[in-house]
Amino acid sequence: MADIKTNVNVLEGDKVELEIEVPGQEVKAQVNKAIREIGKDVKLPGFRPGKVPRNMLVSRIGKENIYSQTLEESMAGWYEAAINESGIKPIDKPEIDVEPLEDEDKPFSFKVTVAVMPTPKLGEYSGIEAEKEEAVVEDAEIEEEIDRLRKRTAKLEEIEGRLAAEGDFVLVDFAGAIDGEPLEGGTGKDYMLELGSNTFIPGFEEQIAGMEKGQSKKLKLTFPETYRPEKLAGQEVEFDVTLKEIKERILPEADDEFASENSEFDTVAELTEDIRARILKGRENSAQKMFRQKVVEKVVEAAEVEIPEPAILQRAHDIEMNFAASLQRQGFGLEEYLKQTEQDKKTFEEHFRKQAEQDVKQELVLEAIAATEKYEVSDEEVEEEVRASAIELGRDPEEFLKKMTDTQRLSIVKEDLLRRKAWEMICEKAVPVPVEAEEAGEEAAEEEIKEEKETKTEKE
């Protein structure tokens, strides 16, 4: 598509008027395209369908009708191109002021009035103070990690003379039945089960604990109401179980020999220090991420802007559709999810509405900061970002870039990069206020309770 010229006039009430000029070359191309489409259905003696000469088609159909169809088929694409070229963000249907097309060899102009996103009134965004959790690793956490490694390398030894207990590994045969009929998939032979692992439905492992080697027992259980497949949910079931062996896990000593055999380190001291460093790094990354989020939330909260209802509804719809698609990929339906999480549709949609309003406001505030700071994003930066995304998705970088260019989606990438630059700046200039992990957790819990109360009040 040839370049379309767009002039933006700002109107009152968060509206703009676009003066759009389509070059004659593009007009001509779209008229010819319309003639070709019309020609496929026109039948004239002596000519095959689609082979009727242009002048005969124009004479038969009429130039006004052809021009009218050209506008009908082209206006949406021209409007979208103008939107991308101008960088505005429409939030509602446009009002189009267009005159009939009269000359396909000349530029064609029309006007569009459309509501756009409002510009926020920014509050303070430099030198923001925000709490940041201090990254600390307790000795007990390191011991737990070493114990997990010991369990993975432990040996199982058969034991005699005592009953099965939680933590033991038992070899069992079992067969399930519902109302006397065999349970499909409910039979196992020589199955090794760790008691306390919660591998089976509630009560199964608990009732095996206390059995002795060679003992058989009938277990009467009930499938949980949330069990899948749903046809088994809430059903009573009986399992005939025979315990054939009891094995105890023997953990190796956490010494230098253990460290050298099960890690890249020669001593348990080196292994311990590596575990501490890895946990600490994870905590620091998590604390930094939470700090950055708190900073931007404070900046957004300090800004003043009223988000138009259509923008909120559209974003909430997009979020809900993405969530539903994610559930489908996991084999869940939305109704099934609501049932399992004990949510009603209204509460569910209200949650997405709140998220949508916050997301839109955050984007507007970051874009306003980028504009205030006069940040720019080069074409090279956009292309580099697209290529990097392609590699993450396992796509060919150049093909992906071409597709993004052809579908005029590079502007979306550019806007995202501008917002990132604004976010980076406010976080770099922010002042962290250290808090202990426990204190940060308590504050997060209080905030969650506050949000729940607000939601409940709104529902009432």
N, C-alpha and C positions, 0 to 999 in steps of 0.2 A: 504494500500500500504506500502510495506517495505521501510525503510529509503533509500533514494537515496543520494549518496555522490557527492558533487559538489565542484570543485575547480575553482576559478575565476581568470583569468589573464586579467589585465587591458591593453588595447591596445591604440594606438593613435586615436585621432578624436572622443572621447567620445564613444568608443566601448569596449566591453569585449568579452573574449573567455571563455566559460564554458566547463570544462572537466567533463563530467557527467558519473557516473558509477552506473548502475542498478544492485542490488544484484541478484545472481542466483535464489533465492527464488521467487523474483518478476517476473523474466523472465519466469520461469517455470509456474507460475500462469497464466501469460498472454498467453503463448503458449497453455495451457490446455483450457483456455477460447476460444481461436480462434478455437481449434479443436471442441469444443462443438458447436460453432456457425456454423461451416462448416458442422458438422454432421447432423444438422437439415434438410439440403437440400439433403443429400446423400441417395440414395435408392439402397440397395443391397438385392438380393433375400434371404429370410429367416430372415430378420431383419426389425423391425419397424423403422420408421424415428426417428433419435436421439438415437438409441440403437445399432448402428454399433460399434464394438469394436475399441478401439483406434489404435491398431497396424494395423488393416485392413484399417482404414481411412488414416493413415499416408502412408501406402503402395499405396493406390489408388490415393490420392491427391498429394503426394510427400512432403517430408520434407521441401524442399526449398520454395514451394508455401505456406505451413503453416507458416514457419518462416517469409516469406515476408508479409503475411497478419497480422501476430502478430505485426510486426514493424509499418505497416500502421495504425493499430488501437491503438497502445500504445504510439507512439512517442509524440503525443500532451500532453498526461497526464504526461509522464515522464518529458517532457520539463517544464510543468507548475509546477510540484513538485520541480524541480531544481531551478526555478525562486523563488518560495516561500522560499526554503531552503537557497538560497544565499542572498535574500533580494534585488536583483537588480531590476531596473525598465526599462524594454524594451520599446522602443518607435516606433519600426518598426518591420517588419517581420524578423525572424531569418534566418541566413544561416546555414544549418545543414550539417555537414560532418559525414556521417555514413557509416560503412561497413556492408555487409550482416551478419545476425545472423547465427552463425555456430553451437553453442552448447547451448542448453537451460538449462543445468545444471551449467553453469558458468556465472559469472558477465558479463554484456554487457556494453561496453563503446562507447560513441560518443561525438563529439564536436559541439558546437554551437557558432557562432559569431553573435552578435546583438548590435545594437546601443542603448545606454542608456542615461538617463537624465544627463546633464552636472552638474558639481559641481560649484556652484557660488563662486566668489571671494568676500568675505565678506568685508563690510565697517565697520564703527563704529556701535556697537549695545548695548553698555553699557552706561548708563547715558544720554540717549537721551532726549532732551528737546522737549516737545510737549504741545500745548495749551490745557487747560482744562476749560470748561465753569463753572463759579461759579453758584452754585444752589441757586436761589433766588425765593421767593414766594411773590407776591404782594397781598395787602389787597383786591384789586378788584377781584382777582382770587378766593379768599375764599368766597367773597360775591356772586360770580357767582355760586359756588358750593352749597352754602346755598339756593340760589334762585332756583336751580334745584330741591333740596330736597323739598322746599316749593311748587313748581309746581306739584311734584309727589303726594303730600298730599293735594292739593287744592280741594275745593268743586266747583261744577258747579251750578250756579244759573240762572234760566231763567229770561230774561230781556224783558221789554216792552218799546215801545216808541222811539226806535232808530234803525238805520240800522245796518246790520251786518258789522263787521270790522275785520281786521287782528288780530289774537289772540283769536277771539271768537270761540266757538264750536257751530256748526250748525247741526240741524237734517234735512236731506234732502231725498227726493225721486228723483231718476234720471234714465233716460233711453237714451242710446246712439244709434245712427243709422248712417250708411254709405250709401249714395245714396238711402236713404229711407228704407234700409233693417236693421233690428235690429242688433246691435253689440253684438256678442257673449261675454258673461261675462261683458257686459257694462250696466247692470241694477242693481239698488240698492234701497231698501226701508227702511226707518227709519235708514239711515246711518249717524252716528255721525262723523263729519269731523272738524278738527281744521284748520281754515283758516290761511295760512302761513306755513303749515307743508310740503307743496310740495308733498302731498300724490298722487295727481292726475297729469295728464299731464299739461304742462304750459298753463295758461289762465283759467283753470277750477275754481280754488279757487279765483283768482283775479276777475273774473266776478261775483262770488257769493257775494263778498264784495260789499256792497252798496245796496243789496236787503233787503226788509222788510219781516217780518213774514207773511206767507200766500201767498207771491208772487210767480208766476211761470215765468220762463224765458227760452228762447232758447239760448244755448251757441254754437257758431260756432268756432271750434278749429281745429288744425292740429297736428297729432301725430309727435313727433320728428323723424328725419331721423335715429337716432340710436335706435329707440324703438324696443323692442322685444315683441311678435314675429315679424319677419321682414315683414310679409305680411301687417302689419298695418303701418309700417314706412312711414312717409310722406303723409299718407292718411288724407283727410279732414273728420271730424266727427261732428255731431250735437248732443247735449245733451239737452233733456227737463228736466228742474230742477224745483222742487217745494221746497221752504224753509218753513219748518214746525215749527221750534223752533230756537231761538237764546239764547245761554247760555254764561255767562261770568265766567271766572275762578276767584274765590275769594281766594287769597293767605293768609295763616295763618301768624300771626305776628311771627318774628324770636326772640322769647323770651325763657325763661327757660322752660316754659310749653311745647312749641313746641319741644325743645331739648329732654326733658324727654319722650315725647310721640313718638318720631320718631327716637330715637337713644339710645345708651347704656349709654348716659351721662345725668347728672342731670341739667346741666346749658349750656346755649348757649356759654359761654366762653370756657368750656371744649370741646364742639363740634367744635368750631372754631379752637382750638389748635390741635385737632386730624386731622382736615382737612388740616391744615397747615403742620403738620408732615408727612402726607401721600403724599401730593403733593411734599414736599421737598425730601422725600425718593425716589420718582420716578424720580425727576430731578437729584438727585445725582447719581442714578444708570445709567441713560441715559448719564450723563456727563462722568462717568467712562468708559462706553462702548465706547463712541466716542473717549475718550482719548486713550484707549487701541488700537483702530483701527488706530489712527493717529501715534502712536508710531511704530506699526508694518509697516505701510506704509512708514515711514521715513527710517526704517531699510532696507526694501526691496528696496527702491529707491537708497540707498547708495551702494547696492550690484551690482556686475557686472556679468551678465550671459545672454547668448543668448539662448532663448528657441527654440528648434527644431520645425519646421513647423508641422510635424506629431503630436507632442504632443499638440500643440495649436488646430489643427483641431479636434482631438479626444475629447479634453475637451470641445470645443465649441459645438460639436455635442451632447455630454452628457448633457450639460446645456440646450440646445434647446429642446432635447427630454423630459427632466424632466419638463421644462416649459410647453410644449405642453400637457403632461400628466396631469399637474395641471389644465390647462384650461379645459381639457376634463371632469375632475371631477366636474367642475363648470358648465358644460353644454355648453362650448364654443368650437369652432373650431379655429385653428390657423388663417385661412384666415379671419374669422369673427372678430377675435381680431385685426388683422392688419388693417382691414377696419375701425373699430370703433376708433382705436387710430391713424388713418391716417398715418400709417407707410408703407413704401415699404419693400419688403422682403430683399433687399440688406442692407438697413440701420439696419433692425432688426438683421440680421446675423452678421453685423459688430459690433453691440453692444455686442453680445455674444462672439465674437472673442476677443474683448478687455478684457472682464471679464475673459475669459479663460486664456489669456496670463498673466494677473495679478494674478489669482488664482494659476496657476502652478508656477510662479516665487516665490510667497509667500511661497508655500509649500517647494520648493527647498531651499530657504534661511533659513527657520525655521529648516529644517532637517540638513542643514550645521552647524547651530549654535548648535543644539543638539549634533552633532558629535564632534564639536570643544570643547564643554563643557564636553564631554564624559558622557552624560546622558544615563541612562539605564532604561528600563521598565521591571519589573519582570512578570513572568507568572501569579502571584497572582493579580497584578494590571490589567492585560489584562482581566482575568476572572471576576474580580469585575466590570470592565467597561461593559463587555458583559451582565452580570446579571442585572446591573442597567438599561441598554438599554432595556432589555427584559421586565422589570417591567413597564417602560414607555410605551412600545408598547402593554402591556397587555398580554404578552406571558409568558409561563413557563420558568423561568431562566435556569434550568438545561437542558431542551430540546433545548432551544435556543443556549446555550453554546455548546451542542453536535453538533448541525447543523453547527454552525460557525466553529467548529473544523473539522468536516467531510469535509466541503467544502473548507478547508484551507484558511479561511478568517481572522484568528486571527492576521495575519501579518499586515493586513490593520488597525486593531484596535491599534496594537502596534505602528505603524507609526504615527497614529493620536495622541496618548498619548505623544510620543516623541516631536511632534510639539507643543503640548500644554505646555509641560514643558519649552520649549524654549521661547514660547510666555509669559508665566508667569514670567520667569526670566527677560526678557527685559523690561516688564511693571513694575515689582517691582523696578528695578534699574533706571527707567525713572524719569525725573524731570518735574512735571507739571508746566506750566506757566499759571497762572490764567487769564482768560478773561471774560468780562461781556457777558451775554447771547446775547444781541443785536449785539455786536461786532462779536461774534462767528457765529451768523446767517448771518451777512453780508459777512464774509469771506467764509462761505459755499456756499453762492449764487454766489460770485465772482468765486469760483472754478468751480461751475456748468457751468457758462457762458463760462469760459475758455475751459472746456471740449467740450461744444457745438461748439465753434469756431474751435477747433482742428478737430472735426468730420467733420465740413463743409469744412474745408481746404482739408482734406484727400479725401473727395468725389469729390472736384473740380479737 
